[in-house]
C-alpha cells in the first residue's frame, strides 16, 4: 500500500506544473518603443550582464562552450510570469541547475535588483535573474524585441533561436511547452543531485560541513518548512538542489 502511495506522489511531481498552466490563456502585452520587426529575429544577440546576486553572464561564452541557453523574459508584477515559476523551476532542476548542457537565465524588464530579489523570495524562483535596471535586462529585452511577458526562448550552441515562435513574438506559448521544446531539441536530461526518494533522517545530508541549507521549496516553487511525507526541494549554498521525501511513520 505504501508503494502505491509513493508512486502516485511521483506522478504528481511530473504532472502538476503542466496542469497549472491550463488556466493561463495569454501573456501580458506591453506596448513600448521596441521595433516590432525584431520579433522575427532568429539569431541570438550577445550580452554581458550581472545577475541580482553579483554573478556575471556572457551569453556567447555559454554558447561557445556548447551550452543551450533558455531565456525567460519577465517582470515582477506579471501574473502569468509568476505562474510560470514552477515550470521553469522544474526544467531547471531536470536539466542540471545550470551545471549541465542547459543554462537558464531570467531577463527582467524595468524592475530593480531589490524588486527582483523580492520576486525570487516570494515565489521561489531558482533561476539566476538579471534585473531590468541595475543588471541591464531592459537593453536585452529591447535587443530581442520582446513585448509579451513571459516570453521564453531557447538558443542552441550555433546561436540559433530554435523554439517555435507564437503569435506573441519570438517565444513559444504557453510556457508549459518548455519541457517538450527541450525534448524536441534532443537535449539530454541531467537532473540535479537527487537522493533516494525515501529518507528517514536529514542529519547526514543537511548538516554537511561543506554546505549550508538556504531554503526549502515545495513542488510549486513556494518556500516552505520541512513537511513529512511530502516531496520537497532542498536548496543549498553550493547550488545543489536535492529532492527528498522525509517519511514519518
C-alpha positions in Angstrom: 0.0 0.0 0.0 2.8 2.4 0.9 4.5 1.7 -2.5 1.3 2.7 -4.3 1.1 5.9 -2.4 4.7 6.8 -3.3 4.1 6.1 -7.0 1.2 8.5 -7.0 3.3 11.2 -5.4 5.9 10.7 -8.1 3.4 11.1 -10.9 2.1 14.3 -9.4 5.6 15.6 -9.2 5.7 15.5 -13.0 2.1 16.4 -13.9 1.4 19.3 -11.6 3.4 22.0 -13.2 1.9 21.3 -16.6 -1.7 21.3 -15.2 -1.0 24.6 -13.5 -0.7 26.3 -16.9 -4.1 25.2 -18.2 -5.5 28.4 -16.6 -3.1 30.8 -18.5 -4.6 31.9 -21.8 -2.3 34.7 -22.9 0.7 36.7 -21.8 0.8 40.3 -20.7 1.4 42.6 -23.7 3.3 45.8 -23.1 3.4 48.4 -25.9 6.8 50.2 -26.0 9.3 51.7 -28.3 10.8 48.4 -29.4 10.8 47.8 -33.1 8.1 45.2 -33.9 10.3 43.8 -36.7 12.7 42.5 -34.1 10.1 39.9 -33.1 11.2 38.0 -36.2 14.9 37.6 -35.2 16.2 34.0 -35.4 19.7 34.6 -34.2 20.9 35.3 -30.7 22.0 38.8 -29.7 25.0 38.7 -27.4 25.0 40.3 -23.9 27.1 40.5 -20.8 25.1 41.2 -17.7 25.2 40.8 -13.9 22.5 38.9 -12.0 20.9 40.0 -8.7 23.5 38.0 -6.7 26.5 39.6 -8.5 27.3 36.8 -10.9 28.4 37.7 -14.5 26.8 36.1 -17.5 28.2 36.3 -21.1 25.7 34.7 -23.5 28.2 33.9 -26.3 30.6 32.3 -23.8 27.9 29.9 -22.8 27.1 29.1 -26.4 30.7 28.8 -27.4 31.1 26.2 -24.6 28.4 24.1 -26.3 25.6 25.1 -24.0 22.0 25.6 -24.8 20.5 28.7 -23.2 16.9 29.3 -22.0 16.0 33.0 -21.6 12.9 33.8 -19.6 11.7 37.4 -20.1 9.6 38.6 -17.2 8.6 41.4 -14.9 7.8 41.1 -11.2 4.1 42.1 -11.1 3.1 40.0 -14.2 0.6 37.3 -13.1 1.5 34.8 -15.9 5.2 35.3 -15.2 4.5 34.3 -11.6 2.5 31.3 -12.8 5.5 30.3 -14.9 7.9 29.9 -12.0 7.0 26.2 -11.2 7.5 25.0 -14.8 10.8 26.9 -15.1 12.0 25.5 -11.7 11.0 22.0 -12.8 13.0 22.2 -16.1 15.9 24.0 -14.3 16.2 21.0 -12.0 15.6 18.4 -14.7 18.4 19.8 -16.8 21.1 20.2 -14.2 20.6 23.5 -12.4 23.0 25.3 -14.8 25.7 22.7 -14.3 25.0 20.6 -17.4 24.0 21.2 -21.0 21.4 24.0 -20.4 21.8 27.4 -18.9 18.7 29.1 -17.6 18.6 32.9 -17.2 15.8 35.2 -16.2 15.8 38.6 -18.0 13.8 41.2 -16.2 12.1 44.2 -17.7 12.1 47.6 -15.8 12.5 46.2 -12.2 15.4 46.9 -9.7 17.6 44.4 -8.1 15.7 44.6 -4.8 12.4 44.1 -6.6 13.7 41.0 -8.4 15.2 39.6 -5.2 11.8 40.0 -3.6 10.2 38.2 -6.5 12.7 35.4 -6.1 12.0 35.1 -2.4 8.2 35.5 -2.7 7.7 33.0 -5.5 10.6 30.6 -5.0 12.3 31.2 -8.4 15.5 29.2 -8.7 16.8 30.6 -12.0 19.5 33.3 -11.9 17.9 36.6 -12.8 19.2 39.8 -14.3 17.2 42.9 -13.2 16.0 45.4 -15.8 17.6 48.4 -14.1 21.0 47.6 -12.4 21.5 44.3 -14.3 20.9 45.6 -17.8 17.8 43.5 -18.5 16.0 46.3 -20.3 18.6 46.5 -23.0 18.4 42.7 -23.5 14.6 43.0 -23.8 15.0 45.7 -26.4 17.5 43.8 -28.5 15.3 40.7 -28.6 12.1 42.7 -29.5 10.1 41.3 -26.6 6.6 42.8 -25.9 4.8 39.9 -24.3 5.6 38.6 -20.8 6.5 36.0 -20.1 8.5 35.2 -23.2 10.7 32.1 -23.1 13.2 31.3 -25.9 15.8 28.5 -26.4 19.1 29.3 -28.1 21.3 26.5 -29.4 25.2 26.5 -29.4 25.1 27.7 -33.0 23.4 30.9 -31.8 20.0 30.0 -33.4 16.7 30.6 -31.6 15.3 27.1 -32.1 11.9 27.1 -30.4 8.7 27.6 -32.4 7.5 31.3 -32.2 4.0 32.2 -31.3 1.6 35.0 -32.3 3.1 37.0 -29.4 6.6 37.1 -30.8 9.8 35.0 -30.7 8.8 33.0 -27.7 6.6 29.9 -27.6 3.3 30.0 -25.8 2.1 28.7 -23.3 5.2 28.3 -21.0 4.1 24.7 -20.3 5.6 23.8 -23.7 9.1 24.3 -22.3 9.6 20.7 -21.4 8.5 19.5 -24.9 10.6 22.2 -26.6 13.7 21.0 -24.7 12.9 17.4 -25.6 12.5 18.3 -29.3 15.9 19.9 -29.2 17.4 16.5 -28.2 19.0 17.9 -25.1 19.7 15.1 -22.6 18.2 15.5 -19.1 20.8 15.6 -16.3 18.9 16.3 -13.1 20.5 18.0 -10.1 21.6 15.7 -7.4 18.6 13.7 -6.3 18.9 11.4 -3.3 16.8 8.3 -2.7 13.2 9.4 -2.7 12.7 8.0 0.8 14.8 9.3 3.7 14.3 8.8 7.4 16.9 11.3 8.6 18.3 14.6 7.4 21.2 14.6 9.9 23.9 13.4 7.4 22.5 15.3 4.5 21.7 18.8 5.8 24.4 19.0 8.5 27.1 18.8 5.9 30.2 20.8 6.9 30.8 21.9 3.3 27.4 23.4 2.5 24.5 25.3 4.1 20.8 24.8 3.6 19.4 28.0 2.2 15.7 27.3 1.6 13.2 24.5 1.2 10.6 24.7 -1.7 7.5 22.7 -2.5 6.6 21.5 -5.9 5.0 24.9 -6.8 8.3 26.7 -6.1 7.0 28.2 -2.9 9.3 28.4 0.2 8.1 26.2 3.0 9.1 24.5 6.2 10.0 20.8 6.3 6.8 18.7 5.9 6.9 15.0 6.5 5.7 12.6 3.7 5.9 15.3 1.1 8.2 15.9 -1.9 10.3 18.9 -1.2 13.4 20.6 -2.8 16.3 21.5 -0.6 18.4 24.3 -2.0 22.0 24.6 -0.7 24.5 27.4 -0.9 26.7 25.4 -3.3 24.0 25.4 -5.9 22.9 21.8 -5.2 19.1 21.2 -5.2 18.1 17.9 -3.7 14.6 16.4 -4.0 13.5 14.4 -0.9 10.6 12.8 0.8 11.1 12.6 4.6 8.9 9.6 5.6 7.4 9.8 9.1 5.8 6.7 10.4 
